[in-house]
Amino acid sequence: MLGLYVYNTGMGENSLSLAAAKSMLKFLVSVVLLFLVNWASKRNRGESIIWV
């Protein structure tokens, strides 16, 4: 859903720089969520999803 929004911003509105900024923000949110879920998994199950 967010990927389609970023695509429409870049191609539909012809604003590639804004689409690139939104894409980087989407990436950062994804990384933060990954570490948060990994921390919760370590805390609850005793094993992590990724090796960090």
Helices and strands as residue ranges (DSSP letters): H 2-7, I 8-12, H 16-45
